[in-house]
Amino acid sequence: MTNPSDPASHAADSDMQTDYVVGQDNIEGQLGPIGFDIHNRVFVVSALASVVFILLTLLFPERAGSLFQSIVGFATGSLDWYFMIVVDFFILFSLALVVSPYGSVRLGGPEARPEYHYLSWFAMLFAAGIGIGLLFFGVLEPVYHANVSLPLGIPSPFGADGELNPEAIPEATALGLAGTYLHWGIHGWAVYVVMALALALFTYNKGLPFSIRSAFFPILGERVWGWWGHAIDILAVFSTLFGLATSLGLGAQQANAGMNFVFGLEVSATAQVIIILLVTAVALVSVWRGLDGGVKKLSEINMAMAVLFFFFVLFAGPTLIALSGFWTGLTTYVTEFIPLSAPFGRDDDAYRQAWTIFYWAWWISWAPFVGMFIARVSRGRTVREFVICVLLIPSLFIFIWMGVFGATALDQLYADPANSLVKDYVIDNYSPELSLFGMLNELPLTGLMSTLGIILALIFFVTSSDSGSLVIDTITAGGKIDAPRPQRMFWATVEGLIAIVLLLGGGLSALQAGVTATAIPFSIVMLLMCYSIIKALNGELKRK
């Protein structure tokens, strides 16, 4: 893989000259046996603020919980239109790049060629932006949207008297799946396109450091290496921290629920804290072993297990119904794309505010983390090829997974509502972390496959923590990707602690608050990135 910090990997004809050298503001030293190489401002401010946040939340959990709920209420109730307009704009921006002359620009310059063939590249794109979410939401969302949140105001198949209306099932199934696809499809991947494209252009084509702040050189000039740039990178650190903490918190909840389902382990905050501590310890070992010995091997194991898990559900359940559900959801997603994306004229607040806005904030929070990874593996692609593939390929894989799991669960629900655990966990007694296990309960080998689901969630937990700590360490080390490993271990520990304090400070609402609080300012950063991308692409076209 090309080292983004190596000047030899940069285009020689950069039109954005700077005397800045990667790591020039860093402090290097030794604390006993532990070496460090940190950006003296970004690391210190980010680390101290993280520690203060953890301590205050632990000392004042009730006040923290109240504050978290207020943030969620403000973001979803007052800024819902803003988030929807911003993410819709990212889609339009991405599509405009595809059909414009900018699409012919090659990341890395005219002579650059891809380092990975399509199959490897597609696999890495798929692995980059998903994980725990597939397991946590694959059953939950289709069932909940089809019967409770009701996107676009569809009637619930269950009437006020609780009786099932068979005539309402087809439309509810189609829109329940389409509503799920909306949250996992091209809207979210358009967010990643903007971040990854900005990083790739300014690193590979302009010769600037592999850092979020580099994308603002057209706007700030040399000031980007000062406090303006520090603020951007610090905001990126917190955005990544809270985005990851949300995933880790959800993963801990699901693992705890699965252990209760299979082994009878009590579902409690204490159990979830212990799970986070244990998995963070495993993540620290993975970090210490490095990319090849740690996260790479775990990712390969996890991918193989996920494929096995998917095909089991597909063939052990109603196969034709599952495949039909995937296709029905996809066609409905396409035909209802504009109404589902519209920010105004809606009467489905439960769906739009409680779900869609949280997702848009979550995607934005994950953008630095996933965008950096996608940029690292996409050198040599044209802008047109890059945008089309990043938007469509991972989305299609996710649609197949969600369609099969969702359609299987919905078929179980409507076939026998009175005895359906899916109905109990999703509709009657809302327990989202149990939804997957409710579906598995109706299939053969329930205990074995539920255990496999728990293991998958835990390994996703480890790989997310490991990869996230690498990205945060790169940002806080001034763009260096070879900083001492103890720094990555420090950030892996902080991620686990923030997930713990958010769970203790209010559970799911606190996790949502952490995401939305950072996504509000970072969305503005990403809008400004679009301007920088156009400036950079104009320069590339002039050199042709």
BAZA-697867 format. One line per 2 residues: number of its first residue (from 1); their letters; for each residue x, z, y of C-alpha. Coordinates in nm, 4 decimals. Each point is the difference from the previous one (the first is absolute). Layout:
N
NUM = A = X,Z,Y; ...
END
This chain:
544
1 = MT = 0.0000,0.0000,0.0000; 0.1312,-0.0850,0.3458
3 = NP = 0.1092,0.2989,0.2035; -0.2023,-0.0195,0.3241
5 = SD = 0.2664,0.2014,0.1797; 0.2795,-0.2414,-0.0933
7 = PA = 0.0817,-0.2374,0.2868; 0.0855,-0.2686,-0.2553
9 = SH = -0.3649,-0.0102,-0.1025; -0.1176,-0.0789,0.3523
11 = AA = -0.0574,-0.3388,0.1553; 0.3102,-0.0976,0.1931
13 = DS = -0.1871,-0.1592,0.2883; -0.1891,0.3081,0.1149
15 = DM = -0.1580,-0.0428,0.3428; -0.0345,0.3755,0.0527
17 = QT = 0.3555,0.1187,0.0454; 0.0716,0.3712,0.0140
19 = DY = 0.3115,0.2133,-0.0207; -0.1850,0.2617,-0.2027
21 = VV = 0.1628,0.0832,-0.3341; -0.2019,0.1485,-0.2854
23 = GQ = 0.0700,0.3739,-0.0194; 0.1835,0.0251,0.3323
25 = DN = -0.2168,0.2942,0.1084; 0.0304,0.1767,-0.3343
27 = IE = 0.1618,0.3329,-0.0736; 0.2035,0.0123,-0.3199
29 = GQ = 0.1295,0.3160,-0.1569; 0.0010,0.2456,-0.2868
31 = LG = -0.1944,0.3197,-0.0636; 0.1889,0.1511,-0.2891
33 = PI = -0.0337,-0.2512,-0.2863; -0.2825,-0.1880,0.1764
35 = GF = 0.0881,-0.2980,0.2157; -0.2264,-0.1346,0.2716
37 = DI = -0.0226,-0.3118,0.2164; -0.2970,0.0328,0.2355
39 = HN = -0.1274,-0.1476,0.3229; 0.0510,0.3036,0.2167
41 = RV = -0.3303,-0.0309,0.1887; -0.2446,-0.1671,-0.2405
43 = FV = 0.0934,0.2192,-0.2969; 0.0084,0.3284,0.1922
45 = VS = -0.3318,-0.0512,0.1819; -0.1755,-0.1287,-0.3148
47 = AL = 0.1356,0.2796,-0.2202; -0.0737,0.2818,0.2468
49 = AS = -0.3503,-0.1278,0.0752; -0.0720,-0.0270,-0.3756
51 = VV = 0.1163,0.3571,-0.0614; -0.2048,0.1304,0.2946
53 = FI = -0.3090,-0.1822,-0.1258; 0.0424,0.1448,-0.3503
55 = LL = 0.0483,0.3558,0.1298; -0.2898,-0.0065,0.2472
57 = TL = -0.2409,-0.1425,-0.2584; 0.0992,0.2667,-0.2529
59 = LF = -0.0267,0.2805,0.2591; -0.3338,-0.1143,0.1467
61 = PE = -0.1833,-0.1875,-0.2779; -0.3522,0.0523,0.1410
63 = RA = 0.0885,-0.1223,0.3482; 0.1922,-0.2885,-0.1524
65 = GS = -0.2972,-0.0933,-0.2167; -0.2312,0.0024,0.3017
67 = LF = 0.2423,-0.2157,0.1970; 0.0316,-0.2464,-0.2879
69 = QS = -0.3778,-0.0385,-0.0231; -0.0207,-0.0629,0.3758
71 = IV = 0.2621,-0.2751,-0.0247; -0.1862,-0.1710,-0.2847
73 = GF = -0.3296,0.0255,0.1900; 0.1506,-0.1501,0.3144
75 = AT = 0.1762,-0.2850,-0.1808; -0.2931,-0.0991,-0.2198
77 = GS = -0.2799,0.0671,0.2462; 0.1469,-0.1093,0.3338
79 = LD = 0.2798,-0.2414,-0.0928; -0.1597,-0.1822,-0.2933
81 = WY = -0.0463,-0.3145,0.2107; 0.3637,0.0139,0.1110
83 = FM = 0.1471,0.0181,-0.3507; -0.2238,-0.2819,-0.1216
85 = IV = 0.0919,-0.2274,0.2922; 0.3715,0.0721,-0.0441
87 = VD = 0.0060,-0.0796,-0.3727; -0.2222,-0.3075,0.0483
89 = FF = 0.2483,-0.1162,0.2621; 0.2878,0.0363,-0.2470
91 = IL = -0.1830,-0.2356,-0.2377; -0.0607,-0.2584,0.2734
93 = FS = 0.3602,0.0331,0.1133; 0.1278,-0.0545,-0.3548
95 = LA = -0.2214,-0.3039,-0.0577; 0.1044,-0.1486,0.3348
97 = LV = 0.3633,0.0176,-0.1112; -0.0865,-0.1905,-0.3179
99 = VS = -0.1629,-0.2983,0.1764; 0.2388,-0.0111,0.2974
101 = PY = 0.3511,-0.1540,0.0224; 0.1333,0.3561,-0.0320
103 = GS = -0.0810,-0.0198,-0.3716; 0.3018,-0.2240,-0.0613
105 = VR = 0.2522,0.2591,0.1239; 0.2110,0.1391,-0.2844
107 = LG = 0.0841,0.3705,-0.0195; 0.3779,0.0132,0.0203
109 = GP = 0.0475,-0.3357,0.1679; -0.0344,-0.3668,-0.1090
111 = EA = 0.2637,0.0290,-0.2725; -0.1333,0.3209,-0.1579
113 = RP = -0.1547,-0.0183,-0.3465; -0.2034,0.2604,-0.1929
115 = EY = 0.1938,0.2566,-0.1998; -0.2828,0.0485,-0.2519
117 = HY = -0.2091,-0.2517,-0.1906; -0.3754,0.0118,0.0470
119 = LS = -0.0861,0.2167,-0.3005; 0.2443,0.2753,0.0969
121 = WF = -0.1019,-0.0218,0.3655; -0.3714,0.0219,-0.0847
123 = AM = 0.0625,0.3004,-0.2260; 0.1858,0.1814,0.2784
125 = LF = -0.2719,-0.0806,0.2533; -0.2590,0.1412,-0.2388
127 = AA = 0.2001,0.3145,-0.0662; 0.0738,0.0588,0.3681
129 = GI = -0.3409,0.0710,0.1471; -0.1986,0.1606,-0.2793
131 = GI = 0.0347,0.2879,-0.2400; -0.1998,0.3194,-0.0234
133 = GL = -0.2864,-0.1725,0.1832; -0.0752,-0.2294,-0.2947
135 = LF = -0.0578,0.2989,-0.2249; -0.1757,0.2216,0.2535
137 = FG = -0.2344,-0.2593,0.1498; -0.0381,-0.2638,-0.2761
139 = VL = -0.3152,0.1619,-0.1387; -0.1003,0.2150,0.2950
141 = EP = -0.0437,-0.2660,0.2663; -0.2127,-0.2621,-0.1790
143 = VY = -0.2381,0.2661,-0.1316; -0.0208,0.1915,0.3277
145 = HA = -0.0503,-0.3065,0.2175; -0.2638,-0.1471,-0.2307
147 = NV = -0.2044,0.3198,-0.0076; 0.0839,0.2315,0.2920
149 = SL = 0.1852,-0.1507,0.2977; -0.1876,-0.3337,-0.0321
151 = PL = 0.1978,-0.2596,0.2024; -0.2124,-0.2247,0.2239
153 = GI = -0.3008,0.2226,-0.0673; -0.0720,-0.1162,-0.3559
155 = PS = -0.2692,0.2033,-0.1819; 0.1252,0.2480,-0.2565
157 = PF = -0.1009,-0.0712,-0.3598; -0.1058,0.3653,-0.0170
159 = GA = -0.3156,0.0654,0.2037; -0.0929,0.3175,0.1837
161 = DG = -0.1557,0.1298,-0.3224; 0.3245,-0.0583,-0.1862
163 = EL = -0.1454,-0.2750,-0.2151; 0.2088,-0.3104,-0.0672
165 = NP = -0.1291,-0.3290,0.1413; 0.1461,-0.2798,-0.2194
167 = EA = -0.0833,-0.2665,0.2593; 0.2405,0.1562,0.2505
169 = IP = 0.2953,0.0134,-0.2424; 0.1424,-0.3551,0.0427
171 = EA = 0.0244,0.0156,0.3799; 0.1298,0.3580,-0.0045
173 = TA = 0.2676,-0.0872,-0.2587; 0.1108,-0.3086,0.1917
175 = LG = 0.0253,0.1757,0.3375; 0.1467,0.3163,-0.1491
177 = LA = 0.2870,-0.2037,-0.1408; 0.0287,-0.2169,0.3125
179 = GT = 0.0128,0.3131,0.2152; 0.2847,0.1283,-0.2157
181 = YL = 0.1859,-0.3326,0.0263; -0.0297,0.0196,0.3789
183 = HW = 0.2049,0.3202,0.0030; 0.2682,-0.1310,-0.2361
185 = GI = 0.0108,-0.3686,0.0972; 0.1476,-0.2138,0.2742
187 = HG = -0.0869,0.2370,0.2860; 0.2524,0.2552,-0.1213
189 = WA = 0.2568,-0.2573,-0.1019; -0.0238,-0.1596,0.3455
191 = VY = 0.1213,0.3349,0.1360; 0.3013,-0.0257,-0.2306
193 = VV = 0.0585,-0.3636,0.1021; 0.0460,0.0987,0.3646
195 = MA = 0.2431,0.2821,-0.0750; 0.2024,-0.1832,-0.2661
197 = LA = 0.0188,-0.3248,0.1984; 0.1246,0.1808,0.3111
199 = LA = 0.2703,0.1816,-0.1970; 0.1080,-0.3156,-0.1853
201 = LF = 0.0171,-0.2178,0.3134; 0.1979,0.2423,0.2117
203 = TY = 0.2346,0.0941,-0.2840; 0.0622,-0.3318,-0.1728
205 = NK = -0.0523,-0.2472,0.2850; 0.1066,0.2000,0.3049
207 = GL = 0.2791,0.2095,-0.1489; -0.1395,0.3367,0.1116
209 = PF = 0.0098,0.3241,-0.2033; -0.2526,0.0491,-0.2793
211 = SI = -0.2144,0.2415,0.1979; -0.3516,0.0130,0.1471
213 = RS = 0.1382,0.0193,0.3532; 0.1752,-0.3381,-0.0365
215 = AF = -0.3368,-0.1766,0.0228; -0.0311,0.1231,0.3592
217 = FP = 0.3189,-0.1587,0.1287; -0.1971,-0.2829,0.1733
219 = IL = -0.2016,0.2642,0.1873; 0.2557,0.2741,0.0693
221 = GE = 0.3350,-0.1782,-0.0179; 0.2976,0.2352,-0.0320
223 = RV = -0.2282,0.2959,0.0745; -0.1224,-0.0313,-0.3584
225 = WG = 0.3169,0.1854,-0.1085; -0.0913,0.2935,0.2267
227 = WW = -0.2904,0.2427,0.0090; -0.2646,-0.2735,-0.0054
229 = GH = 0.1371,-0.1110,-0.3350; 0.0418,0.3573,-0.1196
231 = AI = -0.3688,0.0649,0.0701; -0.1034,-0.3112,-0.1959
233 = DI = 0.2093,0.0981,-0.3016; -0.1186,0.3635,0.0109
235 = LA = -0.3602,-0.1201,0.0065; 0.0769,-0.2269,-0.2986
237 = VF = 0.1418,0.3011,-0.1866; -0.3146,0.2051,0.0522
239 = ST = -0.2254,-0.2928,-0.0812; 0.1818,-0.0446,-0.3304
241 = LF = 0.0087,0.3733,-0.0745; -0.3735,0.0482,0.0418
243 = GL = -0.0906,-0.3240,-0.1747; 0.2071,0.1067,-0.3001
245 = AT = -0.1249,0.3588,0.0129; -0.3565,-0.1310,-0.0268
247 = SL = 0.0879,-0.1973,-0.3127; 0.1854,0.2951,-0.1497
249 = GL = -0.2872,0.2368,0.0751; -0.2531,-0.2324,-0.1621
251 = GA = 0.2306,-0.0431,-0.2982; 0.0308,0.3760,-0.0445
253 = QQ = -0.3782,0.0410,0.0162; -0.0524,-0.2695,-0.2624
255 = AN = 0.2736,0.1307,-0.2301; -0.1485,0.3513,0.0217
257 = AG = -0.3491,-0.1340,-0.0720; 0.1292,-0.2011,-0.2944
259 = MN = 0.1786,0.3027,-0.1450; -0.3236,0.1950,0.0338
261 = FV = -0.1926,-0.2800,-0.1703; 0.2442,-0.0318,-0.2910
263 = FG = 0.1640,0.3416,-0.0326; -0.2328,0.2374,0.1864
265 = LE = 0.2498,0.0853,0.2772; -0.1776,0.1638,0.2938
267 = VS = -0.0657,-0.2239,0.3017; 0.1379,0.1916,0.2971
269 = AT = 0.2212,-0.0298,0.3050; 0.2596,0.2114,-0.1812
271 = AQ = 0.0145,-0.2416,-0.2924; 0.0307,-0.2954,0.2370
273 = VI = 0.2830,0.1676,0.1904; 0.1843,0.0618,-0.3282
275 = II = -0.0503,-0.3657,-0.0983; 0.1404,-0.1173,0.3336
277 = LL = 0.3003,0.2333,-0.0327; 0.0756,-0.1129,-0.3560
279 = VT = -0.0367,-0.3693,0.0771; 0.2069,0.0352,0.3173
281 = AV = 0.2716,0.1578,-0.2160; -0.0098,-0.3053,-0.2281
283 = AL = 0.0088,-0.2234,0.3099; 0.3151,0.1801,0.1159
285 = VS = 0.1668,-0.0813,-0.3324; -0.1106,-0.3627,0.0387
287 = VW = 0.1404,-0.0083,0.3547; 0.3315,0.1410,-0.1210
289 = RG = 0.0276,-0.2642,-0.2721; -0.0332,-0.2741,0.2607
291 = LD = -0.2121,-0.3158,0.0146; 0.1093,-0.1566,-0.3278
293 = GG = 0.0108,0.3189,-0.2035; -0.3082,0.1574,0.1559
295 = VK = -0.2879,-0.1804,0.1690; 0.0767,-0.3410,-0.1541
297 = KL = -0.0211,0.1299,-0.3580; -0.3061,0.2106,0.0749
299 = SE = -0.1712,-0.2986,0.1640; 0.0668,-0.2174,-0.3046
301 = IN = -0.1401,0.2670,-0.2327; -0.3003,0.0525,0.2258
303 = MA = -0.0770,-0.3713,0.0268; 0.0014,-0.0382,-0.3787
305 = MA = -0.2270,0.3044,-0.0413; -0.2360,-0.1223,0.2734
307 = VL = -0.0362,-0.3395,-0.1694; -0.0712,0.1707,-0.3330
309 = FF = -0.2536,0.2291,0.1680; -0.1756,-0.2936,0.1690
311 = FF = -0.0332,-0.2064,-0.3168; -0.1286,0.2976,-0.1944
313 = VL = -0.2844,0.0488,0.2497; -0.0697,-0.3744,0.0047
315 = FA = -0.0244,-0.0429,-0.3783; -0.1296,0.3437,-0.1024
317 = GP = -0.2836,-0.0247,0.2513; -0.2559,-0.2761,0.0576
319 = TL = 0.2539,-0.2802,0.0481; -0.2332,-0.2764,0.1156
321 = IA = -0.1858,0.2334,0.2357; 0.3312,0.1206,0.1454
323 = LS = 0.1276,-0.3541,0.0609; -0.3380,-0.1068,0.1376
325 = GF = 0.0056,0.2993,0.2348; 0.3416,-0.0992,0.1308
327 = WT = -0.1222,-0.3531,0.0748; -0.3313,0.1139,0.1517
329 = GL = 0.1826,0.2438,0.2246; 0.2477,-0.2685,0.1057
331 = TT = -0.2646,-0.2590,0.0924; -0.2013,0.2623,0.1886
333 = YV = 0.3153,0.1150,0.1801; 0.0597,-0.3576,0.1182
335 = TE = -0.3606,-0.0658,0.1075; -0.0418,0.3398,0.1718
337 = FI = 0.3516,0.0148,0.1424; -0.1022,-0.0377,0.3651
339 = PL = -0.2936,0.2480,-0.0084; 0.2175,0.2576,-0.1798
341 = SA = 0.2777,-0.0501,0.2575; -0.2243,0.0173,0.3074
343 = PF = 0.0626,0.3014,0.2279; -0.3429,-0.0088,0.1684
345 = GR = -0.3657,-0.0358,-0.0902; 0.0310,0.2092,-0.3154
347 = DD = -0.2319,0.2661,-0.1398; 0.2175,0.1043,-0.2952
349 = DA = 0.1886,0.2861,0.1670; 0.0555,0.1874,-0.3276
351 = YR = 0.1893,-0.2983,-0.1381; 0.1749,-0.1240,0.3138
353 = QA = 0.1034,0.3277,0.1611; 0.0658,0.2214,-0.2993
355 = WT = 0.1776,-0.2660,-0.2042; 0.1106,-0.3145,0.1840
357 = IF = 0.1535,0.1770,0.2990; 0.1916,0.2402,-0.2244
359 = YW = 0.1374,-0.2962,-0.1911; 0.1071,-0.1916,0.3113
361 = AW = 0.1803,0.3121,0.1231; 0.1601,0.0500,-0.3426
363 = WI = 0.1283,-0.3596,-0.0156; 0.1475,0.0340,0.3493
365 = SW = 0.1703,0.3267,-0.0970; 0.1530,-0.1648,-0.3055
367 = AP = 0.1164,-0.3047,0.1997; 0.3575,0.1196,0.0765
369 = FV = 0.0532,0.1017,-0.3630; -0.1422,-0.3121,-0.1676
371 = GM = 0.0999,-0.2376,0.2809; 0.3670,0.0956,-0.0329
373 = FI = -0.0106,-0.0589,-0.3741; -0.1746,-0.3377,0.0287
375 = AR = 0.2466,-0.1121,0.2689; 0.2929,0.0991,-0.2234
377 = VS = -0.1137,-0.2318,-0.2827; -0.1332,-0.2954,0.2022
379 = RG = 0.3085,-0.1556,0.1604; 0.0025,-0.3789,-0.0376
381 = RT = -0.3791,-0.0504,0.0020; -0.1679,-0.2037,0.2709
383 = VR = -0.2423,0.1846,0.2243; -0.2892,-0.2060,-0.1419
385 = EF = 0.0976,0.0728,-0.3604; 0.0607,0.3652,0.0815
387 = VI = -0.3363,0.0578,0.1696; -0.2094,-0.1846,-0.2603
389 = CV = 0.1633,0.1745,-0.2957; 0.0015,0.3502,0.1494
391 = LL = -0.3669,-0.0312,0.0949; -0.1332,-0.1532,-0.3204
393 = IP = 0.2135,0.0833,-0.3051; -0.0140,0.3842,0.0060
395 = SL = -0.3645,-0.0122,0.1108; -0.0945,-0.2089,-0.3023
397 = FI = 0.1766,0.2369,-0.2426; -0.1772,0.2979,0.1574
399 = FI = -0.3395,-0.1757,-0.0121; 0.0406,-0.0594,-0.3738
401 = WM = 0.0854,0.3680,-0.0605; -0.2761,0.1386,0.2224
403 = GV = -0.2520,-0.2554,-0.1294; 0.0581,0.0859,-0.3653
405 = FG = 0.0063,0.3780,0.0488; -0.2914,-0.0036,0.2455
407 = AT = -0.2240,-0.2320,-0.2012; 0.0677,0.2000,-0.3189
409 = AL = -0.0970,0.3265,0.1714; -0.3109,-0.1506,0.1615
411 = DQ = -0.1129,-0.1391,-0.3360; 0.0340,0.3483,-0.1528
413 = LY = -0.1915,0.1530,0.2898; -0.2981,-0.2345,-0.0145
415 = AD = -0.0153,-0.0083,-0.3815; -0.0563,0.3746,-0.0309
417 = PA = -0.0321,0.1785,0.3379; -0.1190,0.3273,-0.1506
419 = NS = 0.3182,0.0523,-0.2014; 0.2537,-0.1810,0.2156
421 = LV = 0.3027,0.2056,0.1016; 0.0755,-0.2681,0.2593
423 = KD = -0.3363,0.0755,0.1634; 0.0692,0.3717,-0.0144
425 = YV = 0.3496,-0.0252,0.1503; -0.0682,-0.2672,0.2644
427 = ID = -0.3668,0.0310,0.0990; -0.1488,0.3356,-0.0990
429 = NY = 0.2952,0.2393,0.0297; 0.2610,-0.1841,0.2035
431 = SP = 0.3330,0.0483,-0.1793; 0.1998,-0.3143,0.0849
433 = EL = 0.3110,0.1085,-0.1868; -0.2032,0.0076,-0.3263
435 = SL = -0.1621,-0.3434,0.0342; 0.2635,-0.1829,-0.2083
437 = FG = -0.0288,0.2539,-0.2826; -0.3780,-0.0253,0.0048
439 = ML = 0.0315,-0.3722,-0.0739; 0.2641,0.0564,-0.2703
441 = NE = -0.2301,0.2528,-0.1680; -0.2285,-0.2863,-0.1099
443 = LP = 0.2858,-0.1998,-0.1555; 0.1923,0.0552,-0.3270
445 = LT = 0.3155,0.2145,-0.0069; -0.1212,0.2002,0.3001
447 = GL = 0.2606,0.2765,-0.0263; 0.2922,-0.2360,-0.0517
449 = MS = -0.0942,-0.2368,0.2809; -0.0841,0.2861,0.2379
451 = TL = 0.3464,0.1424,-0.0676; 0.1494,-0.3431,0.0698
453 = GI = -0.1932,-0.0074,0.3285; 0.1461,0.3380,0.0968
455 = IL = 0.3525,-0.1174,-0.0818; -0.0525,-0.3174,0.2048
457 = AL = -0.1159,0.2027,0.2994; 0.3020,0.2294,-0.0268
459 = IF = 0.2509,-0.2863,-0.0263; -0.1643,-0.1767,0.2955
461 = FV = 0.0439,0.3336,0.1771; 0.3741,0.0047,-0.0771
463 = TS = 0.0689,-0.3648,0.0904; -0.1933,0.0290,0.3273
465 = SD = 0.1943,0.3101,0.0990; 0.3338,-0.1568,-0.0959
467 = SG = -0.0652,-0.3318,0.1773; -0.1487,0.1706,0.3038
469 = SL = 0.2958,0.2319,0.0390; 0.2313,-0.3038,-0.0084
471 = VI = -0.1909,-0.1658,0.2853; -0.0170,0.3167,0.2108
473 = DT = 0.3690,0.0642,-0.0594; 0.0828,-0.3565,0.1107
475 = IT = -0.1899,0.0555,0.3260; 0.1515,0.3433,0.0686
477 = AG = 0.3517,-0.1228,-0.0874; -0.0042,-0.2586,0.2787
479 = GK = -0.0747,-0.2947,-0.2294; 0.2610,0.0795,-0.2651
481 = ID = -0.1124,-0.0507,-0.3591; 0.2938,0.1755,-0.1643
483 = AP = -0.0264,0.3460,0.1561; 0.0848,0.3031,-0.2201
485 = RP = -0.2577,0.0678,-0.2699; -0.0638,0.3645,0.1036
487 = QR = -0.1728,-0.1385,0.3110; -0.2483,-0.1916,-0.2162
489 = MF = -0.0500,0.3149,-0.2065; -0.0781,0.1902,0.3203
491 = WA = -0.2727,-0.2506,0.0935; -0.1450,-0.0029,-0.3525
493 = TV = -0.0317,0.3778,0.0304; -0.1663,-0.0270,0.3417
495 = EG = -0.2521,-0.2541,-0.1344; -0.0996,0.2401,-0.2766
497 = LI = -0.0286,0.2951,0.2394; -0.2179,-0.1951,0.2448
499 = AI = -0.2288,-0.1043,-0.2862; -0.0270,0.3680,-0.0981
501 = VL = -0.0803,0.1303,0.3486; -0.2563,-0.2743,0.0558
503 = LL = -0.1758,0.0915,-0.3246; 0.0091,0.3705,0.0921
505 = GG = -0.1108,-0.0788,0.3548; -0.3213,-0.1782,-0.0906
507 = GL = 0.0283,-0.2222,-0.3053; -0.1163,-0.3593,0.0320
509 = SA = -0.1028,0.0317,0.3660; 0.3487,0.1266,0.0839
511 = LQ = 0.1588,-0.2897,-0.1879; -0.2203,-0.2424,0.1934
513 = AG = 0.0854,0.1742,0.3275; 0.3724,-0.0316,-0.0615
515 = VT = -0.0395,-0.3740,-0.0476; -0.2290,-0.0664,0.2945
517 = AT = 0.2017,0.2168,0.2398; 0.3097,-0.2142,-0.0506
519 = AI = -0.1834,-0.3317,-0.0390; -0.1584,0.0140,0.3466
521 = PF = 0.3294,-0.0262,0.1966; 0.1749,-0.2091,-0.2653
523 = SI = -0.2738,-0.2641,0.0167; 0.1013,-0.0563,0.3628
525 = VM = 0.3625,-0.0393,-0.1118; -0.1098,-0.2669,-0.2473
527 = LL = -0.2045,-0.1902,0.2584; 0.3115,-0.0211,0.2175
529 = MC = 0.1904,-0.1233,-0.3046; -0.2223,-0.3087,-0.0078
531 = YS = 0.1268,-0.0976,0.3451; 0.3597,0.0516,-0.1131
533 = II = -0.0591,-0.2146,-0.3087; -0.1225,-0.2902,0.2150
535 = KA = 0.3009,0.0347,0.2302; 0.2354,-0.0066,-0.2976
537 = LN = -0.1736,-0.2990,-0.1605; 0.0104,-0.1937,0.3285
539 = GE = 0.3757,0.0479,0.0036; 0.0278,-0.1252,-0.3581
541 = LK = -0.2009,-0.3157,0.0764; 0.2153,-0.0791,0.3045
543 = RK = 0.3118,-0.0004,-0.2192; -0.1453,-0.2546,-0.2420
END
